[in-house]
Amino acid sequence: MNCPLPPAERIAEDVARALAEDLGAGDLTAGLIPAERQSQVEVISRQSAVVCGQAWFEQAFWQIDPQIQIHWQLADGQPAQPDQLLCRLQGNTRALLSGERTALNFLQTLSATASQVASYVRRLEGCNSRVLDTRKTLPGLRRAQKYAVCCGGGSNHRFGLYDAVLIKENHILAAGSIAAALHAAQAQVAAGTEIEIEVESLDELQQALDAGARRVLLDNFSLEQLRRAVVLNNECGAKRARLEASGNVSLEGIRAIAETGVDDISIGALTKDVKAVDLSMRFVA
């Protein structure tokens, strides 16, 4: 699995911001512990999950005390079972206590994202459709969550408004037509920039294909509409555009969507409707 980490400086910024939020002027409770005390701790998964977020977890401790040692038993993207040891840590007790909550917050949230994605990906075994994320991410953690999507076996859509064009209903209305919006995008953006257009009916899909669309988002299409869209897209004997299904995609319904023949299925719930994985950090010495 090739899941490139975000730049190290971005990870450090994420963690620094979270630590500042938690520590403020200092950990008043950890100050009750003798400054020289050393401890060993273990992090255990209390449920089945896909592990993700190790770099953020490590930074949460190392920005407090770079001497803390962390020994992982699993890598990002690997499955953990209930009561499985994820890692062992050794170092200054105050630093371990002060970094615990921030470190676990990252590991629990990103593992939850990866686990959620993996559950959708498993439903598509044997199908050709990709599971895509969206921009519906936790504020400030987009790169982290998109990394987690990859660790869970999914694929990334655009990262933001700056790296691809997605023409939606209001853009079309402002431009005057589907063709006008597409032609304006093709004339203005740099060569190689991906351009996608959202359509809400088969008639709009035909307009987009006639205007030269190479990627089309099918918004809230029924299964029958999706099947007809795939046929329409292949009417000339070759696939004209990459088709993406989006809107109200559920775990129970995703396979039926994939079986219509669409190329991609985008799901906002992958990153916005996550429940933190149950992890436990316990002192053992």
C-alpha positions as protocol buffer text, in pm:
chain_id: "A"
residue {
  index: 1
  type: MET
  ca { x: 0 y: 0 z: 0 }
}
residue {
  index: 2
  type: ASN
  ca { x: 146 y: 333 z: -108 }
}
residue {
  index: 3
  type: CYS
  ca { x: 13 y: 599 z: 128 }
}
residue {
  index: 4
  type: PRO
  ca { x: 254 y: 894 z: 132 }
}
residue {
  index: 5
  type: LEU
  ca { x: 253 y: 1085 z: 458 }
}
residue {
  index: 6
  type: PRO
  ca { x: 179 y: 1457 z: 454 }
}
residue {
  index: 7
  type: PRO
  ca { x: 494 y: 1671 z: 481 }
}
residue {
  index: 8
  type: ALA
  ca { x: 665 y: 1638 z: 820 }
}
residue {
  index: 9
  type: GLU
  ca { x: 623 y: 2009 z: 887 }
}
residue {
  index: 10
  type: ARG
  ca { x: 245 y: 1980 z: 838 }
}
residue {
  index: 11
  type: ILE
  ca { x: 225 y: 1694 z: 1086 }
}
residue {
  index: 12
  type: ALA
  ca { x: 434 y: 1892 z: 1334 }
}
residue {
  index: 13
  type: GLU
  ca { x: 201 y: 2191 z: 1289 }
}
residue {
  index: 14
  type: ASP
  ca { x: -109 y: 1977 z: 1347 }
}
residue {
  index: 15
  type: VAL
  ca { x: 37 y: 1841 z: 1670 }
}
residue {
  index: 16
  type: ALA
  ca { x: 176 y: 2173 z: 1794 }
}
residue {
  index: 17
  type: ARG
  ca { x: -167 y: 2329 z: 1755 }
}
residue {
  index: 18
  type: ALA
  ca { x: -332 y: 2043 z: 1944 }
}
residue {
  index: 19
  type: LEU
  ca { x: -75 y: 2047 z: 2224 }
}
residue {
  index: 20
  type: ALA
  ca { x: -110 y: 2423 z: 2267 }
}
residue {
  index: 21
  type: GLU
  ca { x: -484 y: 2377 z: 2299 }
}
residue {
  index: 22
  type: ASP
  ca { x: -442 y: 2111 z: 2569 }
}
residue {
  index: 23
  type: LEU
  ca { x: -134 y: 2219 z: 2764 }
}
residue {
  index: 24
  type: GLY
  ca { x: -167 y: 2596 z: 2761 }
}
residue {
  index: 25
  type: ALA
  ca { x: 87 y: 2729 z: 3011 }
}
residue {
  index: 26
  type: GLY
  ca { x: 162 y: 2379 z: 3145 }
}
residue {
  index: 27
  type: ASP
  ca { x: 21 y: 2053 z: 3278 }
}
residue {
  index: 28
  type: LEU
  ca { x: -77 y: 2130 z: 3638 }
}
residue {
  index: 29
  type: THR
  ca { x: -158 y: 1770 z: 3726 }
}
residue {
  index: 30
  type: ALA
  ca { x: 157 y: 1612 z: 3582 }
}
residue {
  index: 31
  type: GLY
  ca { x: 354 y: 1857 z: 3794 }
}
residue {
  index: 32
  type: LEU
  ca { x: 260 y: 1645 z: 4096 }
}
residue {
  index: 33
  type: ILE
  ca { x: 490 y: 1368 z: 3969 }
}
residue {
  index: 34
  type: PRO
  ca { x: 863 y: 1381 z: 4053 }
}
residue {
  index: 35
  type: ALA
  ca { x: 1043 y: 1536 z: 3757 }
}
residue {
  index: 36
  type: GLU
  ca { x: 1299 y: 1255 z: 3727 }
}
residue {
  index: 37
  type: ARG
  ca { x: 1053 y: 962 z: 3729 }
}
residue {
  index: 38
  type: GLN
  ca { x: 1056 y: 725 z: 3431 }
}
residue {
  index: 39
  type: SER
  ca { x: 774 y: 495 z: 3318 }
}
residue {
  index: 40
  type: GLN
  ca { x: 679 y: 232 z: 3063 }
}
residue {
  index: 41
  type: VAL
  ca { x: 336 y: 231 z: 2902 }
}
residue {
  index: 42
  type: GLU
  ca { x: 143 y: 26 z: 2650 }
}
residue {
  index: 43
  type: VAL
  ca { x: -129 y: 127 z: 2405 }
}
residue {
  index: 44
  type: ILE
  ca { x: -395 y: -139 z: 2348 }
}
residue {
  index: 45
  type: SER
  ca { x: -675 y: -152 z: 2092 }
}
residue {
  index: 46
  type: ARG
  ca { x: -1007 y: -242 z: 2253 }
}
residue {
  index: 47
  type: GLN
  ca { x: -1176 y: -318 z: 1921 }
}
residue {
  index: 48
  type: SER
  ca { x: -1105 y: -429 z: 1566 }
}
residue {
  index: 49
  type: ALA
  ca { x: -961 y: -139 z: 1368 }
}
residue {
  index: 50
  type: VAL
  ca { x: -722 y: -30 z: 1095 }
}
residue {
  index: 51
  type: VAL
  ca { x: -429 y: 149 z: 1257 }
}
residue {
  index: 52
  type: CYS
  ca { x: -350 y: 499 z: 1137 }
}
residue {
  index: 53
  type: GLY
  ca { x: -187 y: 812 z: 1275 }
}
residue {
  index: 54
  type: GLN
  ca { x: 146 y: 694 z: 1410 }
}
residue {
  index: 55
  type: ALA
  ca { x: 341 y: 1001 z: 1297 }
}
residue {
  index: 56
  type: TRP
  ca { x: 99 y: 1236 z: 1478 }
}
residue {
  index: 57
  type: PHE
  ca { x: 102 y: 1013 z: 1786 }
}
residue {
  index: 58
  type: GLU
  ca { x: 482 y: 1020 z: 1798 }
}
residue {
  index: 59
  type: GLN
  ca { x: 500 y: 1396 z: 1753 }
}
residue {
  index: 60
  type: ALA
  ca { x: 261 y: 1449 z: 2044 }
}
residue {
  index: 61
  type: PHE
  ca { x: 524 y: 1299 z: 2276 }
}
residue {
  index: 62
  type: TRP
  ca { x: 843 y: 1407 z: 2102 }
}
residue {
  index: 63
  type: GLN
  ca { x: 743 y: 1774 z: 2098 }
}
residue {
  index: 64
  type: ILE
  ca { x: 726 y: 1748 z: 2478 }
}
residue {
  index: 65
  type: ASP
  ca { x: 1029 y: 1522 z: 2525 }
}
residue {
  index: 66
  type: PRO
  ca { x: 1228 y: 1397 z: 2222 }
}
residue {
  index: 67
  type: GLN
  ca { x: 1389 y: 1129 z: 2441 }
}
residue {
  index: 68
  type: ILE
  ca { x: 1069 y: 924 z: 2468 }
}
residue {
  index: 69
  type: GLN
  ca { x: 1109 y: 585 z: 2301 }
}
residue {
  index: 70
  type: ILE
  ca { x: 820 y: 437 z: 2102 }
}
residue {
  index: 71
  type: HIS
  ca { x: 816 y: 81 z: 1969 }
}
residue {
  index: 72
  type: TRP
  ca { x: 534 y: -8 z: 1730 }
}
residue {
  index: 73
  type: GLN
  ca { x: 397 y: -358 z: 1688 }
}
residue {
  index: 74
  type: LEU
  ca { x: 184 y: -266 z: 1383 }
}
residue {
  index: 75
  type: ALA
  ca { x: 225 y: -19 z: 1097 }
}
residue {
  index: 76
  type: ASP
  ca { x: -26 y: 230 z: 961 }
}
residue {
  index: 77
  type: GLY
  ca { x: -277 y: 51 z: 740 }
}
residue {
  index: 78
  type: GLN
  ca { x: -253 y: -280 z: 926 }
}
residue {
  index: 79
  type: PRO
  ca { x: -552 y: -435 z: 1106 }
}
residue {
  index: 80
  type: ALA
  ca { x: -564 y: -458 z: 1485 }
}
residue {
  index: 81
  type: GLN
  ca { x: -776 y: -700 z: 1683 }
}
residue {
  index: 82
  type: PRO
  ca { x: -947 y: -641 z: 2018 }
}
residue {
  index: 83
  type: ASP
  ca { x: -698 y: -632 z: 2309 }
}
residue {
  index: 84
  type: GLN
  ca { x: -401 y: -622 z: 2070 }
}
residue {
  index: 85
  type: LEU
  ca { x: -87 y: -431 z: 2168 }
}
residue {
  index: 86
  type: LEU
  ca { x: -21 y: -141 z: 1931 }
}
residue {
  index: 87
  type: CYS
  ca { x: 295 y: 4 z: 2082 }
}
residue {
  index: 88
  type: ARG
  ca { x: 513 y: 39 z: 2392 }
}
residue {
  index: 89
  type: LEU
  ca { x: 656 y: 367 z: 2518 }
}
residue {
  index: 90
  type: GLN
  ca { x: 929 y: 444 z: 2766 }
}
residue {
  index: 91
  type: GLY
  ca { x: 1043 y: 776 z: 2905 }
}
residue {
  index: 92
  type: ASN
  ca { x: 980 y: 1062 z: 3142 }
}
residue {
  index: 93
  type: THR
  ca { x: 655 y: 1007 z: 3331 }
}
residue {
  index: 94
  type: ARG
  ca { x: 547 y: 1370 z: 3321 }
}
residue {
  index: 95
  type: ALA
  ca { x: 595 y: 1386 z: 2944 }
}
residue {
  index: 96
  type: LEU
  ca { x: 405 y: 1061 z: 2892 }
}
residue {
  index: 97
  type: LEU
  ca { x: 113 y: 1187 z: 3098 }
}
residue {
  index: 98
  type: SER
  ca { x: 108 y: 1529 z: 2933 }
}
residue {
  index: 99
  type: GLY
  ca { x: 116 y: 1392 z: 2577 }
}
residue {
  index: 100
  type: GLU
  ca { x: -127 y: 1104 z: 2633 }
}
residue {
  index: 101
  type: ARG
  ca { x: -456 y: 1270 z: 2543 }
}
residue {
  index: 102
  type: THR
  ca { x: -334 y: 1456 z: 2236 }
}
residue {
  index: 103
  type: ALA
  ca { x: -151 y: 1150 z: 2105 }
}
residue {
  index: 104
  type: LEU
  ca { x: -453 y: 924 z: 2154 }
}
residue {
  index: 105
  type: ASN
  ca { x: -688 y: 1180 z: 2000 }
}
residue {
  index: 106
  type: PHE
  ca { x: -492 y: 1167 z: 1676 }
}
residue {
  index: 107
  type: LEU
  ca { x: -449 y: 789 z: 1677 }
}
residue {
  index: 108
  type: GLN
  ca { x: -814 y: 723 z: 1763 }
}
residue {
  index: 109
  type: THR
  ca { x: -954 y: 967 z: 1506 }
}
residue {
  index: 110
  type: LEU
  ca { x: -730 y: 868 z: 1216 }
}
residue {
  index: 111
  type: SER
  ca { x: -768 y: 497 z: 1291 }
}
residue {
  index: 112
  type: ALA
  ca { x: -1145 y: 553 z: 1294 }
}
residue {
  index: 113
  type: THR
  ca { x: -1127 y: 715 z: 952 }
}
residue {
  index: 114
  type: ALA
  ca { x: -914 y: 434 z: 809 }
}
residue {
  index: 115
  type: SER
  ca { x: -1143 y: 173 z: 965 }
}
residue {
  index: 116
  type: GLN
  ca { x: -1455 y: 338 z: 825 }
}
residue {
  index: 117
  type: VAL
  ca { x: -1303 y: 344 z: 477 }
}
residue {
  index: 118
  type: ALA
  ca { x: -1196 y: -20 z: 502 }
}
residue {
  index: 119
  type: SER
  ca { x: -1553 y: -124 z: 583 }
}
residue {
  index: 120
  type: TYR
  ca { x: -1676 y: 36 z: 259 }
}
residue {
  index: 121
  type: VAL
  ca { x: -1388 y: -100 z: 53 }
}
residue {
  index: 122
  type: ARG
  ca { x: -1460 y: -455 z: 173 }
}
residue {
  index: 123
  type: ARG
  ca { x: -1813 y: -428 z: 36 }
}
residue {
  index: 124
  type: LEU
  ca { x: -1670 y: -369 z: -313 }
}
residue {
  index: 125
  type: GLU
  ca { x: -1454 y: -681 z: -333 }
}
residue {
  index: 126
  type: GLY
  ca { x: -1459 y: -800 z: -693 }
}
residue {
  index: 127
  type: CYS
  ca { x: -1594 y: -469 z: -826 }
}
residue {
  index: 128
  type: ASN
  ca { x: -1398 y: -211 z: -1025 }
}
residue {
  index: 129
  type: SER
  ca { x: -1528 y: 105 z: -855 }
}
residue {
  index: 130
  type: ARG
  ca { x: -1304 y: 315 z: -632 }
}
residue {
  index: 131
  type: VAL
  ca { x: -1409 y: 453 z: -294 }
}
residue {
  index: 132
  type: LEU
  ca { x: -1335 y: 828 z: -285 }
}
residue {
  index: 133
  type: ASP
  ca { x: -1330 y: 1081 z: -2 }
}
residue {
  index: 134
  type: THR
  ca { x: -1462 y: 1439 z: -19 }
}
residue {
  index: 135
  type: ARG
  ca { x: -1384 y: 1781 z: 132 }
}
residue {
  index: 136
  type: LYS
  ca { x: -1615 y: 1702 z: 426 }
}
residue {
  index: 137
  type: THR
  ca { x: -1325 y: 1664 z: 665 }
}
residue {
  index: 138
  type: LEU
  ca { x: -1256 y: 1774 z: 1023 }
}
residue {
  index: 139
  type: PRO
  ca { x: -1137 y: 2138 z: 1013 }
}
residue {
  index: 140
  type: GLY
  ca { x: -759 y: 2158 z: 1014 }
}
residue {
  index: 141
  type: LEU
  ca { x: -709 y: 1783 z: 965 }
}
residue {
  index: 142
  type: ARG
  ca { x: -779 y: 1739 z: 595 }
}
residue {
  index: 143
  type: ARG
  ca { x: -437 y: 1610 z: 495 }
}
residue {
  index: 144
  type: ALA
  ca { x: -431 y: 1379 z: 796 }
}
residue {
  index: 145
  type: GLN
  ca { x: -773 y: 1234 z: 720 }
}
residue {
  index: 146
  type: LYS
  ca { x: -701 y: 1196 z: 351 }
}
residue {
  index: 147
  type: TYR
  ca { x: -388 y: 1002 z: 445 }
}
residue {
  index: 148
  type: ALA
  ca { x: -612 y: 784 z: 666 }
}
residue {
  index: 149
  type: VAL
  ca { x: -848 y: 726 z: 373 }
}
residue {
  index: 150
  type: CYS
  ca { x: -557 y: 588 z: 175 }
}
residue {
  index: 151
  type: CYS
  ca { x: -451 y: 367 z: 467 }
}
residue {
  index: 152
  type: GLY
  ca { x: -803 y: 224 z: 472 }
}
residue {
  index: 153
  type: GLY
  ca { x: -784 y: 128 z: 106 }
}
residue {
  index: 154
  type: GLY
  ca { x: -971 y: 424 z: -42 }
}
residue {
  index: 155
  type: SER
  ca { x: -861 y: 693 z: -286 }
}
residue {
  index: 156
  type: ASN
  ca { x: -838 y: 1070 z: -255 }
}
residue {
  index: 157
  type: HIS
  ca { x: -1057 y: 1315 z: -444 }
}
residue {
  index: 158
  type: ARG
  ca { x: -928 y: 1672 z: -475 }
}
residue {
  index: 159
  type: PHE
  ca { x: -759 y: 1809 z: -162 }
}
residue {
  index: 160
  type: GLY
  ca { x: -921 y: 2151 z: -186 }
}
residue {
  index: 161
  type: LEU
  ca { x: -1048 y: 2422 z: -412 }
}
residue {
  index: 162
  type: TYR
  ca { x: -696 y: 2484 z: -545 }
}
residue {
  index: 163
  type: ASP
  ca { x: -592 y: 2155 z: -708 }
}
residue {
  index: 164
  type: ALA
  ca { x: -888 y: 2059 z: -928 }
}
residue {
  index: 165
  type: VAL
  ca { x: -1208 y: 2202 z: -1075 }
}
residue {
  index: 166
  type: LEU
  ca { x: -1548 y: 2070 z: -971 }
}
residue {
  index: 167
  type: ILE
  ca { x: -1826 y: 2258 z: -1148 }
}
residue {
  index: 168
  type: LYS
  ca { x: -2147 y: 2240 z: -944 }
}
residue {
  index: 169
  type: GLU
  ca { x: -2504 y: 2360 z: -995 }
}
residue {
  index: 170
  type: ASN
  ca { x: -2443 y: 2721 z: -892 }
}
residue {
  index: 171
  type: HIS
  ca { x: -2134 y: 2746 z: -1112 }
}
residue {
  index: 172
  type: ILE
  ca { x: -2342 y: 2625 z: -1409 }
}
residue {
  index: 173
  type: LEU
  ca { x: -2619 y: 2875 z: -1335 }
}
residue {
  index: 174
  type: ALA
  ca { x: -2369 y: 3158 z: -1310 }
}
residue {
  index: 175
  type: ALA
  ca { x: -2196 y: 3058 z: -1634 }
}
residue {
  index: 176
  type: GLY
  ca { x: -2523 y: 3016 z: -1824 }
}
residue {
  index: 177
  type: SER
  ca { x: -2503 y: 2651 z: -1927 }
}
residue {
  index: 178
  type: ILE
  ca { x: -2312 y: 2327 z: -1880 }
}
residue {
  index: 179
  type: ALA
  ca { x: -2122 y: 2381 z: -2202 }
}
residue {
  index: 180
  type: ALA
  ca { x: -2034 y: 2741 z: -2111 }
}
residue {
  index: 181
  type: ALA
  ca { x: -1908 y: 2637 z: -1768 }
}
residue {
  index: 182
  type: LEU
  ca { x: -1694 y: 2359 z: -1910 }
}
residue {
  index: 183
  type: HIS
  ca { x: -1548 y: 2574 z: -2185 }
}
residue {
  index: 184
  type: ALA
  ca { x: -1465 y: 2850 z: -1935 }
}
residue {
  index: 185
  type: ALA
  ca { x: -1286 y: 2602 z: -1711 }
}
residue {
  index: 186
  type: GLN
  ca { x: -1094 y: 2452 z: -2001 }
}
residue {
  index: 187
  type: ALA
  ca { x: -982 y: 2798 z: -2110 }
}
residue {
  index: 188
  type: GLN
  ca { x: -876 y: 2922 z: -1767 }
}
residue {
  index: 189
  type: VAL
  ca { x: -705 y: 2642 z: -1576 }
}
residue {
  index: 190
  type: ALA
  ca { x: -355 y: 2513 z: -1632 }
}
residue {
  index: 191
  type: ALA
  ca { x: -299 y: 2218 z: -1860 }
}
residue {
  index: 192
  type: GLY
  ca { x: -331 y: 1891 z: -1673 }
}
residue {
  index: 193
  type: THR
  ca { x: -569 y: 2027 z: -1410 }
}
residue {
  index: 194
  type: GLU
  ca { x: -858 y: 1788 z: -1365 }
}
residue {
  index: 195
  type: ILE
  ca { x: -1202 y: 1927 z: -1452 }
}
residue {
  index: 196
  type: GLU
  ca { x: -1517 y: 1755 z: -1326 }
}
residue {
  index: 197
  type: ILE
  ca { x: -1876 y: 1865 z: -1366 }
}
residue {
  index: 198
  type: GLU
  ca { x: -2179 y: 1772 z: -1156 }
}
residue {
  index: 199
  type: VAL
  ca { x: -2504 y: 1673 z: -1328 }
}
residue {
  index: 200
  type: GLU
  ca { x: -2846 y: 1595 z: -1185 }
}
residue {
  index: 201
  type: SER
  ca { x: -3016 y: 1418 z: -1475 }
}
residue {
  index: 202
  type: LEU
  ca { x: -2944 y: 1205 z: -1780 }
}
residue {
  index: 203
  type: ASP
  ca { x: -3019 y: 1504 z: -2002 }
}
residue {
  index: 204
  type: GLU
  ca { x: -2753 y: 1707 z: -1821 }
}
residue {
  index: 205
  type: LEU
  ca { x: -2512 y: 1414 z: -1854 }
}
residue {
  index: 206
  type: GLN
  ca { x: -2567 y: 1416 z: -2230 }
}
residue {
  index: 207
  type: GLN
  ca { x: -2498 y: 1789 z: -2240 }
}
residue {
  index: 208
  type: ALA
  ca { x: -2177 y: 1741 z: -2043 }
}
residue {
  index: 209
  type: LEU
  ca { x: -2057 y: 1458 z: -2268 }
}
residue {
  index: 210
  type: ASP
  ca { x: -2138 y: 1659 z: -2581 }
}
residue {
  index: 211
  type: ALA
  ca { x: -1935 y: 1948 z: -2437 }
}
residue {
  index: 212
  type: GLY
  ca { x: -1632 y: 1724 z: -2394 }
}
residue {
  index: 213
  type: ALA
  ca { x: -1649 y: 1642 z: -2022 }
}
residue {
  index: 214
  type: ARG
  ca { x: -1392 y: 1384 z: -1917 }
}
residue {
  index: 215
  type: ARG
  ca { x: -1511 y: 1340 z: -1560 }
}
residue {
  index: 216
  type: VAL
  ca { x: -1874 y: 1368 z: -1445 }
}
residue {
  index: 217
  type: LEU
  ca { x: -2026 y: 1354 z: -1097 }
}
residue {
  index: 218
  type: LEU
  ca { x: -2372 y: 1196 z: -1098 }
}
residue {
  index: 219
  type: ASP
  ca { x: -2551 y: 1364 z: -810 }
}
residue {
  index: 220
  type: ASN
  ca { x: -2813 y: 1155 z: -625 }
}
residue {
  index: 221
  type: PHE
  ca { x: -2890 y: 932 z: -925 }
}
residue {
  index: 222
  type: SER
  ca { x: -3108 y: 627 z: -863 }
}
residue {
  index: 223
  type: LEU
  ca { x: -2962 y: 284 z: -943 }
}
residue {
  index: 224
  type: GLU
  ca { x: -3159 y: 275 z: -1268 }
}
residue {
  index: 225
  type: GLN
  ca { x: -3035 y: 621 z: -1362 }
}
residue {
  index: 226
  type: LEU
  ca { x: -2677 y: 513 z: -1287 }
}
residue {
  index: 227
  type: ARG
  ca { x: -2713 y: 209 z: -1511 }
}
residue {
  index: 228
  type: ARG
  ca { x: -2853 y: 425 z: -1792 }
}
residue {
  index: 229
  type: ALA
  ca { x: -2575 y: 679 z: -1739 }
}
residue {
  index: 230
  type: VAL
  ca { x: -2313 y: 408 z: -1787 }
}
residue {
  index: 231
  type: VAL
  ca { x: -2481 y: 294 z: -2108 }
}
residue {
  index: 232
  type: LEU
  ca { x: -2506 y: 654 z: -2233 }
}
residue {
  index: 233
  type: ASN
  ca { x: -2139 y: 711 z: -2155 }
}
residue {
  index: 234
  type: ASN
  ca { x: -2044 y: 411 z: -2370 }
}
residue {
  index: 235
  type: GLU
  ca { x: -2282 y: 467 z: -2660 }
}
residue {
  index: 236
  type: CYS
  ca { x: -2004 y: 556 z: -2902 }
}
residue {
  index: 237
  type: GLY
  ca { x: -1825 y: 228 z: -2839 }
}
residue {
  index: 238
  type: ALA
  ca { x: -1574 y: 368 z: -2590 }
}
residue {
  index: 239
  type: LYS
  ca { x: -1605 y: 526 z: -2250 }
}
residue {
  index: 240
  type: ARG
  ca { x: -1612 y: 903 z: -2294 }
}
residue {
  index: 241
  type: ALA
  ca { x: -1587 y: 1017 z: -1931 }
}
residue {
  index: 242
  type: ARG
  ca { x: -1508 y: 884 z: -1588 }
}
residue {
  index: 243
  type: LEU
  ca { x: -1834 y: 860 z: -1393 }
}
residue {
  index: 244
  type: GLU
  ca { x: -1859 y: 926 z: -1021 }
}
residue {
  index: 245
  type: ALA
  ca { x: -2168 y: 845 z: -814 }
}
residue {
  index: 246
  type: SER
  ca { x: -2231 y: 1067 z: -514 }
}
residue {
  index: 247
  type: GLY
  ca { x: -2506 y: 1139 z: -263 }
}
residue {
  index: 248
  type: ASN
  ca { x: -2659 y: 934 z: 20 }
}
residue {
  index: 249
  type: VAL
  ca { x: -2422 y: 641 z: -21 }
}
residue {
  index: 250
  type: SER
  ca { x: -2463 y: 388 z: 260 }
}
residue {
  index: 251
  type: LEU
  ca { x: -2258 y: 88 z: 364 }
}
residue {
  index: 252
  type: GLU
  ca { x: -2554 y: -134 z: 282 }
}
residue {
  index: 253
  type: GLY
  ca { x: -2612 y: 18 z: -62 }
}
residue {
  index: 254
  type: ILE
  ca { x: -2262 y: 79 z: -194 }
}
residue {
  index: 255
  type: ARG
  ca { x: -2218 y: -255 z: -368 }
}
residue {
  index: 256
  type: ALA
  ca { x: -2537 y: -211 z: -571 }
}
residue {
  index: 257
  type: ILE
  ca { x: -2404 y: 128 z: -682 }
}
residue {
  index: 258
  type: ALA
  ca { x: -2072 y: -24 z: -787 }
}
residue {
  index: 259
  type: GLU
  ca { x: -2249 y: -298 z: -982 }
}
residue {
  index: 260
  type: THR
  ca { x: -2406 y: -35 z: -1210 }
}
residue {
  index: 261
  type: GLY
  ca { x: -2061 y: 12 z: -1362 }
}
residue {
  index: 262
  type: VAL
  ca { x: -1967 y: 358 z: -1234 }
}
residue {
  index: 263
  type: ASP
  ca { x: -1596 y: 424 z: -1192 }
}
residue {
  index: 264
  type: ASP
  ca { x: -1597 y: 606 z: -858 }
}
residue {
  index: 265
  type: ILE
  ca { x: -1819 y: 639 z: -552 }
}
residue {
  index: 266
  type: SER
  ca { x: -1757 y: 942 z: -328 }
}
residue {
  index: 267
  type: ILE
  ca { x: -1872 y: 934 z: 35 }
}
residue {
  index: 268
  type: GLY
  ca { x: -1866 y: 1226 z: 278 }
}
residue {
  index: 269
  type: ALA
  ca { x: -1928 y: 996 z: 574 }
}
residue {
  index: 270
  type: LEU
  ca { x: -1577 y: 850 z: 539 }
}
residue {
  index: 271
  type: THR
  ca { x: -1430 y: 1156 z: 709 }
}
residue {
  index: 272
  type: LYS
  ca { x: -1715 y: 1346 z: 874 }
}
residue {
  index: 273
  type: ASP
  ca { x: -1914 y: 1067 z: 1045 }
}
residue {
  index: 274
  type: VAL
  ca { x: -1640 y: 882 z: 1230 }
}
residue {
  index: 275
  type: LYS
  ca { x: -1648 y: 740 z: 1582 }
}
residue {
  index: 276
  type: ALA
  ca { x: -1314 y: 732 z: 1759 }
}
residue {
  index: 277
  type: VAL
  ca { x: -1156 y: 389 z: 1790 }
}
residue {
  index: 278
  type: ASP
  ca { x: -1146 y: 264 z: 2149 }
}
residue {
  index: 279
  type: LEU
  ca { x: -781 y: 265 z: 2257 }
}
residue {
  index: 280
  type: SER
  ca { x: -630 y: 238 z: 2603 }
}
residue {
  index: 281
  type: MET
  ca { x: -293 y: 368 z: 2723 }
}
residue {
  index: 282
  type: ARG
  ca { x: -186 y: 206 z: 3049 }
}
residue {
  index: 283
  type: PHE
  ca { x: 121 y: 235 z: 3266 }
}
residue {
  index: 284
  type: VAL
  ca { x: 292 y: -100 z: 3322 }
}
residue {
  index: 285
  type: ALA
  ca { x: 607 y: 8 z: 3509 }
}
